Amino acid sequence: MRNLCLFFVVAVGLSACASPDHDIIIRGGTVYDGSGMEPYVADVAIDADSISVVSMLPDATARTEIDATGKAVSPGFINMLSWAAGRLVRDGRSMSDIMQGITVEVFGEGTSEGPLSEAMKAEEFGPDDDFTWTTLREFLDGLEARGISTNVASFVGATTVRVHELGHEDRAPSDAELRRMRGLVRRAMEDGALGLGTSLIYAPAFYADTEELIALSDVVAEYDGLYVSHMRSEGNRLLEALEELLTIGREAGVRTEIFHLKAAGADNWHKLDSVIVRVEKAQAAGQVVGANMYTYTAGSTGLDAAMPPWVQEGGFGAWRERLMDGGTRRRVEVEISTPTDSWENLYLAAGAEGTMIAGLRQDSLRHLIGRRLSDIAMERGQRPEDTIVDLVIQDSSRVEVVYFLMSEDNVRRQIALPWMAFGSDAGSMAPEGRVLEQSQHPRAYGNVARLLGRYVRDEGVISLEEAVRRLTSLPAGRLRLEGRGRLEPGYLADIVVFDPDSIRDHATFEDPHRLATGVEHVLVNGVPVVRNGAHTGAMPGRALRRGIRRDSDMTVIIEGAALYGAPGMAPGTVADVGLRNDQIAAIGDLSGAWASSRINARGLAIAPGFIDIHSHATGTSIEGSAIVRRPMAENYLRQGVTTAMGGQDGSSTLDVGALLAWLDNEPGAINIGQFVGHGSVRAAVLGEGDRDPDADELREMTALVKRAMDEGAFGLSSGLEYTPGAFAETDEIAAVAAPAADAGGLYISHIRDEGGRLLESVQEVIDVARQAGIRAQVTHHKVIGKGRWGRSSESLALIDAARSEGIDVSSDVYPYTASSTGMTILFPDWAKDGGSSALRARLSNPETRASIRADVAEHIRVERGADPSTIVAAVCAHDPSLNGMSLADMLQARGLPVTVEGAADMAMELVAAGGCSGVFHSMSPQDVARIMQHEWTSISSDGGIPAFGEGVPHPRNYGAFARVLGRYVREEGVLDLPVAIDKMTRLPAERLGLKDRGVLAPGYKADIVVFDPESIRDTAEFGAPHAYAEGVHHVFVNGRAALLDGELTGARPGRALRMSREGNEL
């Protein structure tokens, strides 16, 4: 072979053995590119799944060449309304559509394949089904995985969403149900649904009022989706139904589309003129309104469209049972035969002669398929309405029928409208096997071929280039299927080659199972599916999602905000930020880029999502974790916080892996990372006692820390002011920190004393860092006690000195002059030896109680400025009436003098009764500001996720980050805005080793906050702490909106963050 190749090189040049230039070239066809412009002759080159060149390519080579001389070459056709979903599960070839050149099937007229509740799944699936799903995305992805020849996409069905929450009941949803319905729509839109589909003539969709549909549609509008509707009437109340659709579009701000537009029933044919005028008037006023149609004068649905909706409440079983009741049956038969505007009666619109039976389940009834209702009724000696009821009962189905409803003139008029697209409103099937046992509307086999053959070639209603536009680029644009619908370089290679002179439909109402002819080649995503008029068996179809095309497209573009935290760009630079899935994709002028949705952020600031490096969002157990009990974390989102680090102050769960696994499956709205607590480790091995570990116990403690680090913990926390952590010596802490150091983690410490022994305690953190070789952080750095105010300059100097020696030490601070913890902080460590039960026992002993009283009084005198009014109960579970009262307030309420000793007595009483958390006012604003300004100080909250309205907790839970930006930046100028944001984003991310968060840059995770620097502020106060921050407009977590326009979206896009050995998030 080498010698043969050498011969060709010598004989004809190097190109003879070179690789082909392209995978496929379609040669010499007449290109109808989807634009509606004049066609032209050109070659079309394809590489992988995309079009590379559209031009004459006489010298180019390809692995495969297709001769299209004399044929039309166009983008693949888009079926705007397909019912092929169920059939494709069984047969992915999509024969009847692919043989017409259809490459995209669009589902979702009212019902969709998800979301499904457990009850819906029980009805949908049988024990032998090998393909089950819950969400719409799971269904579409599953179709792709099983193999399909065409691409598929779907609207989310409003009926499906309604049944998910209300079943088949005829009532309005409650507020809670409507919120859940909106959440289901939002989930579907975030999964790529095209929009919301309705079918309002059918029960239970009929039961939804306009306000319900607006509430669902305004979610769709956020994603630039499409509201598409089988309107509430296509006959007697056609104009009123159109007005409802237009109202929904205006009120929800959503683009709209009419499914299979028609004027049904001879008495209504004249109304098409008014429909056209009204739609085009709305379009001229700026409203986006479109429509699609099928190219026949008959529709097809069931006999349910001949019966009033009230009888169908509760689903088919309840409907059939009602029909078997004599009195109900008589009422139904009267209503079937009585003209009305209160519901859509297709039987009266078509008449018995115009109603043909198309599908029956029972073998004993299938001889009726293809016959007119009038003939069957006459044969049975019945009135047609009796036959309608009997057939539904006897067949135990809604009975598929064809209704002859429309005029041929109206079909032609609609085809001529420049805003009319096309949908078959039918399944896609192969004319073989059991398919042939049922009749079918011929539109399943011929809708597009009939358009191109009869109405374009034979009758000249529109030109071929215009027909191709309406089958390709027009629907692709409406559906936001970027990358499809045009023959242009860079577009996906969905291509059809057909003969304009021979394409035609062959299916008729009497003989419907006949494939169209004239389509010679079809490529889907660059793969030939039809070759020389025969199916190749290829299954290259994909599950398409609104707006997701390729790497150059975005899911969201945030426009025109002032950037902070974007490396290489001056703070305040105005630019667009593009998100793709969970990452930042691009920053700059993105006016020409495409995205599923755009957010106008002009006049606002955009920054990386804030990181709370010290949070109490998690507890010592899964069930005790606030993020598990209150996963929406609204107090955090409204401050712009997207990540919170739990396991602080030495207290944590020891099963870090289980907590993170729980959050993997049940995420919150924000990201959660976890430290492992030294105090919890010590208690697990040594109990609550005041003693040193022996060698074996120390090994056991380090093993627990190592396990936690292996499971993803970010480091070790300590709370050396609390027992049992207070009983540990420095050497113990350094030894236990060693596994965290080995993993690249952080040692974060609530130091041993923030008052009289502040400097020694900061130095201890530095000593641990030195001994263990670990990065370290003094958490919620503060100076307690009025007599010690100002010493922050000395504690910060210790940090600077350590850093100059190469010891990596930093701190964090919250922006308040009060702290919050348990009342036992006032008690001496010796009294807490053995835990809370031991403390209460000592309080019950008069001798030890007196000693405790003396120490508590001394603490209040020295550390709390001898002022009982600065010690405030936050949450007293045993007596909530005490919440918000200071020790001074409690003494006065009892008519007792306010003294230090009296305050000590009151504190002991509270602890003996079960304890309270407290707020302690003991810091100076100057120290807070000085610590905040230090180069290596991050911002933190030391807060959690409180139950709104419960107790009187520290306002830092609701306001820490907003307070920095409002008070300390805008009002007092303690920090510049870029510096403050850096302390909330890059710096804590760096300390934690989060190498893909904390910065606005392409490739980083899309944790983003958009806020107004001029209005952001905290509103929570010490006396009224349950108040959300203001000024945050949008928050994205991992690329998904958790807060939009200041409102929770209901999404929970947070992730459980883990630390790898290299210090990267896993």
N, C-alpha and C positions, 0 to 999 in steps of 0.2 A: 504493500500500500504506500510506503514511503517513496518507492521508486516511481509509482504511478503519479503521486502528487508532484514529485520533482519534474516529471514529464510535462504536466500541465503548467507548472510555473514557467518552464522554459518556453512552452509553446504559446501560451496566451497571457502571460503576465501574472503578477502576484495575486490579483483578485480572484483567480480561479480557485485557490485554496483558502481564501479568507472566509470568515464567518459571514453569513447573510447580514444585510444591513438592517432588516426588520423581521419580525416574526411572521406577519401577514401583510400582504398588499392586495387591496381590492382594486382591480385595474379597469380604467376606462368607463366607469359608470357616470351617470348623470346625477350629480350631487344636489340633493335637496337638504340643505344644512340645518333646517329647523328654524331659520330666521324669518321665513316667509318671503325672502328675496328670490329673484330669478335663479333657476338652477344653472349649473355649469358642469362641464365634463372635467373630471379630475381623478387621480388615484388617491386612495386613502391607505396610509401606512399605520400599522398597529404594532405596538410593542408591549408585551405583558398584558395588562388590563386596560391600556389607555391608547388613545389616538395620538400618533406622533407627528404625522404630516398629512395635510390635505393639499395636494398639488400634483402636477404631472411629474412622474418619477421614472423616466424612461431607462435610466441607468441603475436604478436601485434594485437590490435583490431581496428575496424573502424566503423563509422556510416554506411558506404556503402562499400561493397566489390564487385569487378568485377573479375570474373573468366576468366583469359586470357590464360589458359593452351592450348598449341599447337598453340597459335596465336602470331603474331608479335606485339610488343609494341614499338612505336617510338614517337619522337617529332611530333607535328602537322606539316603538310606540308605548305610551303609558295609558293603562286602563284605569281611569279615575274611580271606577266603582266596580270592584270584583268581589265575588263570593266564592273564590277558589280556595280559601284557606283550608277548609276541612278536606276537600278533595286532594289538595297537595300533600297532606299528611300521608295519604294512601298511595298517591301516584304523583311524583314530583315532576313529571314531564310537562304538564300544563299544555297538553296537545292542542286543544281547540283554540287557545290564545296564541301560543308560540307560532302556529301555522298561519296566523294573521300578522305576524311581526311584532307582537306585544312582548316587551321585555321587562315591564314593571307592572305588577299587580298591586292594587291599593285596596285595602280592606277597611271595614269599620263603619258601615252605615247603621248607626244606632247601637249595634252590638259589636263587641270585639272579643278576641280570644283571651283577654285578660283586662283588668285584674279579676281573679277568681277567689271567692271566699271558700272556706272548707265545704259549706253546703253546696255551693255551685260546682265544686270539683266532684262531689259525690254524685251529682246528677250527670256531669260531663263524662266522667271516666268509668270504665268497667274494670273488673279485676284482671282482665287479659290485656289491657292497653299497655303498650310498651313505650308510650310517649305521653307524659303528663307534664303539667306546668302550672304556675300560679300567676305570674305577671305576663303582660303583653310582650315584654322584651324576651322573656324566657321562651315564649311560643315562637316568635320570629327567629330567634337564634337557633332554636331547636329545629325549625324547618330547614334553615341553612345547613345545619350539621347533618341532617338526614339526607339532604341532596334535593335541590330544586333547579329547574331549568331557567325559570324567570327570577328576577329580583322581586322582593316583596316588601311592602311597607304598610303601615296601618294608622288609622285614627284610633283614639280610645273612645269606646262607645259610651254615650251618656246612659243608655239603658243598662249596660253592664255595670257601670258605677252605681246606678240607682239600685239595681237588684242586689248588689254586694252589700248595701247598707239597709235597704227597706224590704228586700224580697219583692214580691209582686203586689204589694199593697197599694191601694188607691188613696194616698194621703200625701201631704207635704212632709218633707224631712224636718226633724227637729234641728235646732241650731247645732247641736253636737254632731248629728248625722251629716248635716251639710258641710261642716268643717272636715269631717272624715272623707266625704265625697270629693271635696276640693283637694284634699291631700292625695287621694288616689289619682286624680287628674294630674296633679303636679308631679307625682312620681312617674306617671306614664310619659309626661312631657319631658322630664329629665332623662328618661330612658330612650327618647328619640321619637315619640309619637308625633304624627303630623299635625294633630289638633284634636278637636272634639267632633264626633259624629252623632247625629240624632236621627231618629225615625219616628216622627211624632204622630203618625196615624195609628200606630200599633200600641196595644197595652203591653207592658206598663209604661212605655215612654209617653203615651198620651196623658198620663197622670201628672207629668211635670209641668208646672206653670212657667211663664216667661221669666219670672224673677229667679227661679231655680237655675234656669239655663244661663242667665246672665252671670250668676254667681260662679258657675263652672267655667264659663267662657272667659271671664276676666283673668283666670289663671292661665288659660291658653294664650291670652294676649301678651302676657309677660314674656312668652317664649316666641313671639311672632308666629304662633301657630294659626291654623285655619279652623273656623267654625263651619261645618258643612252639614246640611240638613235635608233629609226627606221631610219636607215641610208638613205642617199640621193639616193642610188641605192642598190638593192639586185640582180641586173641582169647584164645589159650590162656594167655598170660602178661600179660594186661591189668592185673591188680593189681600185679604186679611192675614193669611198665613205669610205672604211675602212681607207684609208690614212688620209682623213679629220678627222675622229673620233680620230685617233692617234695623229694628229696634235693638235687638241683641247685639248686632254689630256696633251700633253707635254707643250704647250704654257700657258695653264691655271693652270697647276700643279694639275689637278683634276683626280680622279679615273674614269674609263670609263667602260661602259657595252654596249654590242650590244643587242638590242631588237630582238627577234625571228630571230636569225641568219639563213640564208638560201642562197642558190645559185638558183635564180629563173629563170626558162626557160631552156629547154634542152640544148640550145646553151651555157649556162653558168654553167652547172653542174660541169664541170671540174675545175672551178675556186675555188672550196672549198679547194683543196689542197693548193693553194697559200694563201688563207685566213688563214688557220691553221698555215702555216709556218710563215706568217707575224705576227700574233698575238703572237705566242710563241717566236718569236725573240724579240718582244717588251717586253714581260714578262721577258725574260732573261736579258734584258737591265735595268730592274727595273721599267718599267712602269706597272701600275695596269690596266689590261684589262681583262674583263670577257665577258660572253655572256649567253643568255638564248634561249630557243626554245620551240616549241610545237611539239608533236610526230605524225604529219600527213604530207602528201605530198601535201596538199592544204592549201592555205591561204584564208582569208575572209576579204573583205573590201567593197568599193563601186565602182560604175562605174566612180566616179571621178578619180580613178586610171587608167582609160582608156582614159582620156582626158588631153590635155595640160594645165599646170597651168595658162597660160595667160588668158584663157577663164573663169577661175574661180575667177579672181580678183574681190573683192567687195562683196564676199559671194554668197550664193546660189541664191538669187533673181536675182542678176546681171548676174550670170552664166546662169540661165534658160532663162532670157530675151535675152541674146546674141544668145543662141542656136535657138531661134525662128526667128532670122534674117537670111534670106536665104543665103546671102553671107558668113556670119560668120559660119553658119552651114556647108556649103560646105568645108570651110577651115578646120574646126574641123574634119570632116569626112576624109579628106585627111590625116591629121596628125595622126588620130587614126590608120590608116592602113599603115602608113609609118614608117619603123624602124628608130630609132633615139637614140642618146646617151645624148641628151640635157634634157630629162626628163624620168621618169620611167613609161613605158607603160605596165601594167600588162596584158592587153587584148592580146597584141601581144605575151607576154611570155607564156600565157596559151592557146591562140587560142580560137575560138568560141566554139569548142567542149569541151574545158577545162574550160569554164566559165558557172557556174550554178547560176540561180537566187535564192536568199535566202530570200529576204525581200522586200515587197512592201506595200505602205500605202493605195492605192486605192483598195476598195473591187472589183472593176471591173477588176482589173489586177491580183488579187491574185491566179487565176487559173494557172498563169505562174510560181508560186513558185515551186522550185524543178526541173525545166526543164532547159535544156542546151540552151545557146544562139543560137547555130547553128540550133537547132530544131525550136525555135521561129522565127528566121529570115526566115527560109525556109517556115514555115507556113504562114508568112506574105508576102512572095514574095519579101523580102528585102535583101540587103547586111547586114551583121552583124553590121557594123558601123552605118548604118541607124537605125537599131533597138536599138542600144545603145543610140543614141541621142533621139529617140522617147520615150523610156522608162523613161529617166530622165525628159523629158518635161511632159509626160502624168501622171507620178506618183508624180510630184512635190517633188522629193527627189533624193538623190544621188543613190538610188537603191542598196540594199545590195546584194552582190554576193559572190560566192566561186570561187576562181581561183586555178586550179590544175597546180602547178608550179614546184614541187620538185621531186627528185628521192628518192626511198626507200633506196637505198644504202647510199645516203648522210645523210638521217635521222639517220640511224644506226651509221654512222661514227661520226656524231655530238654527239649522245648520249654517245659514248665511250670516248669523250674528258673529262678529269678530271676537267676542268674549266667550264663545261656547267651546268647551272641551267635550270629551267623549268618554263614556264609561258603559260597560256592557250590562251592569247590574245582574251578572250571572256568574256561575262557576266556570271552571275550565276543566275539560275532561277529554278522554280518548273515547271514540265511538266503538266500544268493545265491551264484552262481558256483561255484567249486570247493569251497566249504564243504559244499555239498550232496552231494559225492561220498563223504564220510565220515559215519559215524554219530556220535552224540554223546550223552553223558548229558543227560537233560532238565533237570538242574539248571542248565545253562548258560543256559537260557532262562526258568526258572521258579522258582528257589529262593525268592526273596522273595515273588513273587506267590502261590506255593503256600502260604507261611506265612500271608499276609494273607487269602487267599481261603478255602482249605480249613480250616486249623487255627484261624484266628481267627473268621471270619464263619460258616463252615458248622458247625464242631465246637465252637467256644467253648473251646478249650484254654486260651487266655489272652485278655485283653481287647485291644482295638486300641491303647489308650494304652500298655499294657505292651509290646506288640509293637513299637510305634514306639520306645519307650525302648531296647529291646534292639537295634534296628537303627541307633540314632543316638548318643545320649549315652553309653550304656554302652561301645560300642567306641571312641568318640572319647576317652573318659577313659582307657581301657586303653592306647590307642596314643599318648596325650599329644598328640592333635591338637586343641590348644586353638583355640577360635574356630569349631569345627564341632560338629555334633551337637545343637544347640539352636536354637529359634526365639526369639531374644532380641535386643534392640538391641545392636549392636556385633559380633554374630556374622557370619561370612561367609554370604552368601546362597546356600547350597546348599539348595534347597527343592524339594519334590515336591507336586504337587496330584493327588490320585487319588480315585476313586470307591470307597468301601468296599463298596458294594453290588454292584459289578460286577468288581472286580479279580480276575483269575484267571490261572492258568497253563494253557497249551494243549499244551505239549510232552509227549510220552510217550516211552517207551523204543522203541516201534515207529516213531513219527513225531516225532523230537525237534526238528526245525528249525522251530519255530513260536513266534513272539513272544508274550509275555504281553500282556494288554489290561487296561484300567482306569486306567492312568496317563495323565493328560491334559496336564500341564505339568511340566517339569523345568527348574529354573534351576541353573546351576553358576557360582559366583562372580558372581552377579547377572545372568548372561546366559542368556536362554531357549535351551535346547537341544532341548526337546520342547515343541511348541505344538499344542494341540488334537489330541494323540495322534500327531503326526508329527515326525520329526527335522527340525530347522531347518538342519542342516549346520554349526552353530556349534561351535567348538573352544576353549572358554575354560578347559579343565582345566589344573591346575597340578601341578607336582612338589612334594609336601608333604614336610616334614621334621619329625621328632619335635620337638614343642614350639615350632616356629617359626611364629608366627601373624602378628603385626603389630608395630608399633613399641613397643607397651606391654609386650611379652613379653621375657624375658631368656633367654640361653643358660645362664648360671650365676649363682647368687646365693651369695655368701660371707657367712655369717650370723654376727653377733655378735662381730666382732673389734674390737679397739681400734685406732682410726684414727690414722695418722701421715702427714703430708704431704697432708692434705686442706684446702685453703684455706677459711677461714671457719669451721672447726670446731676446737675446742680439742684439742690432742694428747691422745690416749687416749680420746676420745669413742667409745663403743661404738655401732656401727651395722652395717647390712648394706650390702654393695657388690654391685650387679647389673651383670653384663657382658652385652652384646649383640654377638655376633660379635666384632670386634676392638677394641671400644671399651667404656669404662665408661659404663653407661647411667643408673645412678641410685645415690644414696647416701642412706641413711636407714632407716626402718622399712619393710622390704619383705616383711613377713610375709604380706601379702595379694597379693603379686605372684606371677606364674607364671614358672617357669624350667624348662629341660630338666633341670638338675641343681642340687642344693644342697650346699653344703659347710659343715659345722659348724665354725666357727673361734672359738668362745667360749673365752675365756682366752688367746687368741693376739693378736699384733699384725699389722696389715695395713699395707702401705706400697707406694708405687710401686716397681717393679723397680729394683734398683740399677744404676747406670751407671758402668762402668769407663772413665774418660776417658783412661787410659794403659794400653793393652793390647798384647801381642804375639801376638794371635790370628791376625794375618795376617803374611805374609812378603813377600819380594821377588818372589814369583811365585805363581801360583795353586796349583800343586802343592806349593809350599813353605810353604803357609799351614796353620797348625795347625787352623783351623776347617774346612778342606777334608779334612784327614786324620782329624780327630777331631770330627766335627760335633755329637756329643751334648753336648760342652762340660760334662761332668758336674761338674768342679771349680768351674765358675762357677755352675751351677744350684744346687748345694748351698750356695752362699753367698747366693743370692737375686739374683745378677747376671743381668739380662736384656738388657743392651746393652754391647758392648765396642768401643772405638775403636782400630783398628790403624794401622799406618804410622808408628810413633813413632821417636823418637831419630834422625830424619833418614834412616831407612831404610825404603823401601817399594817396591812395584811402581810402575812408571811408567804401566802400563796399568790405571788405576783402573777404567775403564769395563768392561774384560773381567772383572776380579775381581768387580765388583758384579753383572755379568750372570750370571756363574757362580753366585753365591749366590742370584740370583733363581730359577734353575732347580734348584739343589741347596742348599737352605737348611740352615743349622744349627739347633740348638735355641735359640740366642739371636740377637738382632739384631747386625749388624756395620756399623760405619761406618769410614771410611778417611781418613787424612791422606796427603798426598804428602810424601815425605821430601826435604829439601834435599840431604842427602849423596848420595842416589841420583841426583837431578837433576844435581848437580855431577859425579859420576862418569861419567854418561852423556855429558856434554859435554866435560869436561876430563880425564877419567881420574882416576887416583889421585894425581896429582902435586901438589906444593906450588907453585902459581902462581896468579896472579889471572886472571880471564877478561878477554878483550878485549871490545869493544863488541858484536861479532857473537855471541860466545859467551854474553854476558850476555842478549842478546835471545833466543837459543835456549833458555837456561835458563828465562827468564820465560814463554816460549811453552809449555814443558812443564808448568809450574805452572798456567798458564791452562787448558790442555787438561784437566788433572786436575780442576780446579775445575769446569769445564764438565761433566765426567762425574760429578760428585757428591761430590768430596772436600770434607771439612769444614774444610780449611785446610792450612797448611804446618807440618811438624815439622822440628826441627833437632837434631842431636847434635854439639855443638861440642867435646865432649871426645874425639870419635872422628874419625879420618881417613876420608874427605877433608874432612869438615865443619870440622875444626879449622883447615884452611888458609884458610878464608874470612874476609875482613874484615867488619866490621859493615855497611859500605855495601853490600857484595854481598848480604848476607842481607836487608837492607831492600829492595833492588831486586827480589830474587826473590820477596819476600813481597807485592809490590804487587798481583799478580793475585788473590791470596787475599784481600787487603783489599778489592778491588773487588767480590768476590763475597760479602762479609760473613763471611768465614771467620775462623778463629782461628790465631794463630801460637803453637805450643806447643814449648818449648825445653828440651832437656837442656843446661843451661848449660855454658859453656866450662870452668869450674873450680868444684867444689863444696867446695874446701878453702881454700888460701891466697889465691886470688883470687875468693872467693865474692862479695863485695860488688861488685867490678867486673863480674863475670859477670851478676849480677842486674840491675845498671844497664844492661848491654848489651841485655838483653831489653826494658827500658823504652825505650832509645834506638831499637831497631828498631820498637817500637810507635809511637813518636812520628814517626819518619821515614816509615814506611809507612802510617801512619794505620790501624793494624790492632789489633784486640783481641789481647792476648798472655797467655801463661801460663808461669810457671816450673814445669816438671814435676818430679815427685818431689823437691820442695824438701827439701834436707838440708844438714847441716854435717858435713864429713868431716875427721877428724884431731882427736885428743884435745886438742891445743894450741889448737884453734879452737872447741871446744865453747862454746856460749852465744852465738855470734854470730848465731844465728837472730833474736834481737831486733833486730839492726841490719839484716839482710836484709829482714825483714818491715816495718821502718820505711821502707825504700826503696819498697816496694810501696804503703804507705799514703801516702807523699808523692806518688808518681806519681798515685795515684787522686785525691788532693786537687787535682791540676793538670788533672784530666779525662782522664788517660791510663788506659785500661781494662786493668789488669793484675791477675792473680790467680795462684794456685798450686795444686798438688795434692801429696799426701803419701801414702806407704804406711806402715803402723804397725809398722815394724821398725827395729832399730838396725843392720841389715846391708844392704848393697846387693848386687846381682848383675849381672855383666857378663862380658866376656871377659878373660882374663889380660893381653891386650895393653893394658888400661887402665893397667898398671904401667909401660908403656914410653913413652919420649919421642916426641913427634910427628915429630921429624926422622927417627927410625928407621923410622917407618911410611910415610914419603913413597914413593909408588909402589905401595902395597898390600902384601899379605901375602907375596907372592913376593919383593919387594924387601927386606922385613924379614928373611926367612929367609936371603937372600943376605948381608945385613950381619952376621947372626949367625954365618955361616960364615967371615967374615973376622976373623982374630984382633984386628986393630987396632980395627975398628969394634965388634967384640963387647965389647972392654974398655971402650969409651966407653959402650955401651949398659948394660953391667953397672953402671958407676958411677951412671948416671942412675936405673936401676931400684932400686938399693940406696938412693939418696937418696929416691926416692919412698916406698919402704917405711919408711924412717926418719922422714920428715916427715909423710906423709899417712896411714900405717897404724900409727903409734905404735911403730915399730921392733919389731913383734911378729909374726913369721911365722905364729904360730898363728891369727891373725885372718884369714888368707887361705886359703880352703878351695876345693879343686877340686869343682865341681858335676858337670859332664859332660865326661869326657875320652874322646872317641870312639876314640882310638888305643890307650887302655889303661883300660878301665872299672874295673880294680882300684883305680885312684887316686881314683875318685869318693868324695867324702866325707872325703878326707884333706887336712889342712892342709899348707902348705909345711913347717911344723915337723915334722909327722908323717912326711913323706917323707924329710926329712933324718935323723931319728932311725932310720927303717927301714933306712937305709943305714949307720948307725953314724957319722954325721957330726954335728959340733956344730951347734946351732941358732944361727945368726948371721944378721944382715941380708944380708951378702955371700953366704952360702950360700943364703939364700932367693932372692936375685937370680939365682944360678946355676940353681937349680931352676926358677924361672919361665921363664928363657930356654930351658932344656931342654924344658919342656912346649910352649912356643910353636914351637920348632924341629921338634918331633915332630908337629905338627898342631894344637896349641892345645887349650885347655880353657876352658869357662866357669867362673866362680868366684863364690864368696860372700865378701864382704869386710865384716868386723865393724869398723865405724869411726865409728859415730854415738852420740850420747848420748840416753837416753830423755827428758831434759828438753827437748832441741831438738825431738825428734819431737812431744812433747806440745804445745809452744808453737806450732809450725807448724800442727798439727792444730786447735788452738783458734782460729786466726785466722779472722776473718769471711769472708775470700775464699779459703779453702782447701777444695778438694774432696778426697774420698778416692779413691785409685786403687790399683792393685796393681802396675803395672809387670811383671805376670806374663803368662802365656800359657795354652795348653791343653796341658800336658805329657802325654807317654805315661806312663800310670800304672806306677810301679815302675822307670822307666828313669832311671838316674843319681841324683844327690843334689842336685836343684835347690833354689832358694830356696823356703821354705814359703809365701811370699806368693801363689804360684800357687793354693794350696788354701785360704788362710785370711785374706786381707787384710780383707775386709769383715766376716766373722764375728769376727775378732780385735778390730776396732774396737768392735763391739756387745757382745762378751763382756768383754774385758779393759778397754778404755778407757772404756766406758760403765758397765757393771754393776759391775765389780770396783774400778776405780780412780777412777771419777767424773771423768775428764778432760773428758768431754762429757756433756751431757744427751742422753737418747734422741732427743727431737725434733730437736735440733741435729745429731746424728750422721746421722740419716736424711736431713735436709735436704742435708747435704754429700755424700750418696750419690745423691741424686735430683734435686731442683729445681735446685741450684746447678750441677752438671755439665750438666744439660739446658739451662740458661740459657746457659752458656758456649759450648755447641755449637750453639745456635740450634735445639734440638729443642722446638718450641713445642707439640707434642702428646704429649710424654712427660715423666716426672719429677714428675707431680702426680696425686693421687687426686681426680679431678673428672669429672663427666659430659662426654663428648665427647673426653676424652683416650684415647689408646691404652691398652688393657688389659694393660699390663706390670705385674705385681703379684707381691709376695712376701708370704707369710703365715709368720710365725716366732714362736717362743717367746722373749720377751726374757729369761726366767729361765734358759734352758738353751742359748741359742745360743753357740757357741764354736768357735774354731779348734783343731784337734787336730794339725795338721802342725807338726813341729819341725825345726830345722836338721839334726839327725842323722837324722831319720826324716820326711822331708817329704811322702811320698806317703800322706796321710791326709785324708779329706774332712771338711769342717766339719760340725757337728751343730747341730740346732735349727731348721732351715728345713723347714717342713711342706709347703707348696704354692708352686709358682711358675707363673704364667701369663705367656705371651709372646704378644702380639697376640691375647689372649682365649682362647688354647688352653693347656691344661694341659701343661706340660713336666715338672713334678714334682708328684706327688700322694701325700699321706701319706708323704712322704719317699722315694718310689720314682720312678725315671724312668718316664715313660709311653711313651717311644719316639717321641713326636711331635717334629717339627722345625719349629716354627712361626716361627722367626726370619726376619727380613727383611734384605735389603741396604738400608741407609739411605743416602739421598743428601741433599745440601744444595742448596736452591734459592737463586737470587739474592737472595730476600727473607729468607734465613736460616731457612726452614721446611723441614722434612723433606718430600721428595717420595715 
